[in-house]
Amino acid sequence: MSAAKKKQKILVIQQVKSGIGRPGKHKKILKSLGFTRLNQVREVVDSKQIRGQVGKIPHLVEILGEKDAE
């Protein structure tokens, strides 16, 4: 299956707790996911790398859902 025919999924995530007082690695992961403030919602392409980052900080972020990319 070619890359053009492959459907990409979008992961909707929200930052639910602050990075203040957390280890530097956790702050870097929040920044790499694109979070800049509390309760911000981001839509990112679902991949193993993103899932791994979210898995490292499940106490700071929440997965709101998944959807298909247009």
N, CA and C atoms as a LAMMPS dump frame, in Angstrom:
ITEM: TIMESTEP
0
ITEM: NUMBER OF ATOMS
210
ITEM: BOX BOUNDS ff ff ff
-5.0000000000000000e+02 5.0000000000000000e+02
-5.0000000000000000e+02 5.0000000000000000e+02
-5.0000000000000000e+02 5.0000000000000000e+02
ITEM: ATOMS id mol type element x y z
1 1 1 N 0.847 -1.176 0
2 1 2 C 0 0 0
3 1 3 C 0.893 1.239 0
4 2 1 N 0.615 2.151 -0.881
5 2 2 C 1.432 3.352 -0.982
6 2 3 C 1.117 4.319 0.16
7 3 1 N 2.02 5.25 0.366
8 3 2 C 1.856 6.22 1.455
9 3 3 C 0.652 7.136 1.216
10 4 1 N 0.331 7.384 -0.063
11 4 2 C -0.786 8.266 -0.375
12 4 3 C -2.124 7.621 -0.019
13 5 1 N -2.218 6.301 -0.138
14 5 2 C -3.467 5.609 0.154
15 5 3 C -3.623 5.299 1.638
16 6 1 N -2.537 5.33 2.362
17 6 2 C -2.573 4.988 3.777
18 6 3 C -3.215 6.125 4.57
19 7 1 N -4.24 5.799 5.336
20 7 2 C -4.935 6.802 6.142
21 7 3 C -4.122 7.111 7.391
22 8 1 N -3.912 8.378 7.655
23 8 2 C -3.23 8.783 8.869
24 8 3 C -4.263 9.084 9.935
25 9 1 N -3.913 8.741 11.148
26 9 2 C -4.785 9.03 12.283
27 9 3 C -4.242 10.253 13.012
28 10 1 N -5.149 11.009 13.586
29 10 2 C -4.798 12.184 14.377
30 10 3 C -5.119 11.862 15.832
31 11 1 N -4.185 12.179 16.701
32 11 2 C -4.352 11.961 18.132
33 11 3 C -4.63 13.311 18.786
34 12 1 N -5.713 13.405 19.548
35 12 2 C -6.086 14.648 20.232
36 12 3 C -5.675 14.499 21.692
37 13 1 N -4.718 15.344 22.129
38 13 2 C -4.206 15.266 23.491
39 13 3 C -4.32 16.625 24.173
40 14 1 N -4.438 16.596 25.496
41 14 2 C -4.582 17.82 26.281
42 14 3 C -3.625 17.773 27.46
43 15 1 N -2.986 18.902 27.733
44 15 2 C -2.142 19.011 28.909
45 15 3 C -3.052 19.301 30.099
46 16 1 N -3.028 18.414 31.109
47 16 2 C -3.933 18.565 32.249
48 16 3 C -3.215 18.985 33.525
49 17 1 N -1.889 18.86 33.564
50 17 2 C -1.124 19.308 34.724
51 17 3 C 0.104 20.067 34.242
52 18 1 N 0.595 20.934 35.104
53 18 2 C 1.715 21.789 34.779
54 18 3 C 3.038 21.025 34.816
55 19 1 N 4.005 21.525 34.074
56 19 2 C 5.343 20.966 34.088
57 19 3 C 6.222 21.57 35.166
58 20 1 N 5.69 22.54 35.912
59 20 2 C 6.464 23.195 36.966
60 20 3 C 6.779 22.172 38.057
61 21 1 N 8.034 22.118 38.448
62 21 2 C 8.46 21.206 39.5
63 21 3 C 8.687 19.784 39.025
64 22 1 N 8.583 19.554 37.734
65 22 2 C 8.795 18.223 37.162
66 22 3 C 10.229 18.113 36.663
67 23 1 N 10.72 16.892 36.463
68 23 2 C 12.067 16.715 35.917
69 23 3 C 12.207 17.369 34.538
70 24 1 N 13.421 17.747 34.212
71 24 2 C 13.694 18.406 32.935
72 24 3 C 13.245 17.592 31.735
73 25 1 N 13.371 16.264 31.805
74 25 2 C 12.945 15.409 30.695
75 25 3 C 11.445 15.561 30.433
76 26 1 N 10.655 15.66 31.502
77 26 2 C 9.209 15.802 31.331
78 26 3 C 8.883 17.132 30.665
79 27 1 N 9.587 18.188 31.05
80 27 2 C 9.361 19.502 30.445
81 27 3 C 9.723 19.487 28.966
82 28 1 N 10.815 18.793 28.622
83 28 2 C 11.225 18.706 27.219
84 28 3 C 10.2 17.943 26.39
85 29 1 N 9.618 16.896 26.967
86 29 2 C 8.603 16.126 26.253
87 29 3 C 7.364 16.982 26.013
88 30 1 N 6.942 17.743 27.024
89 30 2 C 5.797 18.642 26.842
90 30 3 C 6.054 19.628 25.713
91 31 1 N 7.25 20.189 25.697
92 31 2 C 7.597 21.164 24.653
93 31 3 C 7.64 20.503 23.275
94 32 1 N 8.174 19.277 23.207
95 32 2 C 8.262 18.6 21.91
96 32 3 C 6.885 18.208 21.375
97 33 1 N 5.926 18.015 22.27
98 33 2 C 4.557 17.736 21.844
99 33 3 C 3.828 19.013 21.43
100 34 1 N 4.431 20.167 21.711
101 34 2 C 3.863 21.435 21.273
102 34 3 C 3.053 22.16 22.32
103 35 1 N 3.119 21.72 23.555
104 35 2 C 2.357 22.377 24.615
105 35 3 C 3.103 23.595 25.132
106 36 1 N 2.356 24.687 25.294
107 36 2 C 2.938 25.914 25.827
108 36 3 C 2.191 26.422 27.051
109 37 1 N 0.982 25.895 27.303
110 37 2 C 0.224 26.334 28.476
111 37 3 C -0.731 25.223 28.928
112 38 1 N -1.208 25.373 30.132
113 38 2 C -2.089 24.39 30.749
114 38 3 C -3.444 24.339 30.042
115 39 1 N -4.012 23.165 29.971
116 39 2 C -5.318 22.884 29.344
117 39 3 C -5.326 23.104 27.834
118 40 1 N -4.171 23.222 27.238
119 40 2 C -4.084 23.367 25.791
120 40 3 C -4.368 22.018 25.131
121 41 1 N -5.095 22.035 24.033
122 41 2 C -5.416 20.832 23.278
123 41 3 C -4.624 20.865 21.984
124 42 1 N -3.972 19.745 21.673
125 42 2 C -3.165 19.641 20.455
126 42 3 C -3.633 18.445 19.64
127 43 1 N -3.56 18.582 18.341
128 43 2 C -3.827 17.479 17.429
129 43 3 C -2.512 17.128 16.746
130 44 1 N -2.046 15.911 16.964
131 44 2 C -0.777 15.464 16.402
132 44 3 C -1.001 14.169 15.635
133 45 1 N -0.129 13.914 14.675
134 45 2 C -0.215 12.685 13.895
135 45 3 C 0.121 11.512 14.809
136 46 1 N -0.721 10.501 14.797
137 46 2 C -0.541 9.327 15.649
138 46 3 C 0.611 8.48 15.1
139 47 1 N 1.643 8.294 15.924
140 47 2 C 2.777 7.46 15.547
141 47 3 C 3.335 6.809 16.799
142 48 1 N 4.225 5.858 16.602
143 48 2 C 4.842 5.185 17.743
144 48 3 C 5.647 6.157 18.59
145 49 1 N 6.289 7.123 17.954
146 49 2 C 7.099 8.091 18.681
147 49 3 C 6.231 8.973 19.582
148 50 1 N 5.117 9.445 19.047
149 50 2 C 4.213 10.287 19.831
150 50 3 C 3.603 9.488 20.97
151 51 1 N 3.181 8.253 20.683
152 51 2 C 2.612 7.396 21.731
153 51 3 C 3.636 7.159 22.846
154 52 1 N 4.91 7.007 22.465
155 52 2 C 5.958 6.805 23.455
156 52 3 C 6.148 8.034 24.329
157 53 1 N 6.098 9.214 23.715
158 53 2 C 6.24 10.45 24.481
159 53 3 C 5.07 10.612 25.453
160 54 1 N 3.876 10.35 24.982
161 54 2 C 2.698 10.462 25.849
162 54 3 C 2.786 9.424 26.964
163 55 1 N 3.31 8.256 26.668
164 55 2 C 3.451 7.204 27.663
165 55 3 C 4.443 7.543 28.762
166 56 1 N 5.391 8.439 28.469
167 56 2 C 6.374 8.849 29.471
168 56 3 C 5.794 9.852 30.462
169 57 1 N 4.758 10.582 30.059
170 57 2 C 4.186 11.611 30.944
171 57 3 C 2.66 11.485 31.032
172 58 1 N 2.136 10.299 31.34
173 58 2 C 0.675 10.149 31.384
174 58 3 C 0.023 10.947 32.514
175 59 1 N 0.807 11.333 33.507
176 59 2 C 0.28 12.113 34.618
177 59 3 C 0.148 13.593 34.274
178 60 1 N 0.696 14.007 33.137
179 60 2 C 0.631 15.413 32.724
180 60 3 C -0.302 15.645 31.542
181 61 1 N -0.535 14.616 30.744
182 61 2 C -1.373 14.761 29.551
183 61 3 C -2.491 13.725 29.561
184 62 1 N -3.509 14 28.762
185 62 2 C -4.653 13.1 28.641
186 62 3 C -4.988 12.954 27.165
187 63 1 N -5.24 11.735 26.732
188 63 2 C -5.66 11.492 25.348
189 63 3 C -7.171 11.675 25.295
190 64 1 N -7.611 12.639 24.5
191 64 2 C -9.04 12.93 24.386
192 64 3 C -9.722 12.078 23.334
193 65 1 N -8.956 11.652 22.33
194 65 2 C -9.555 10.824 21.292
195 65 3 C -8.672 10.709 20.071
196 66 1 N -9.183 9.984 19.104
197 66 2 C -8.503 9.795 17.825
198 66 3 C -9.488 10.112 16.712
199 67 1 N -8.944 10.559 15.593
200 67 2 C -9.79 10.771 14.423
201 67 3 C -8.952 10.577 13.174
202 68 1 N -9.628 10.405 12.052
203 68 2 C -8.942 10.24 10.781
204 68 3 C -8.561 11.591 10.225
205 69 1 N -7.411 11.645 9.58
206 69 2 C -6.956 12.887 8.94
207 69 3 C -7.759 13.087 7.652
208 70 1 N -7.99 14.336 7.315
209 70 2 C -8.727 14.649 6.089
210 70 3 C -7.854 14.485 4.898
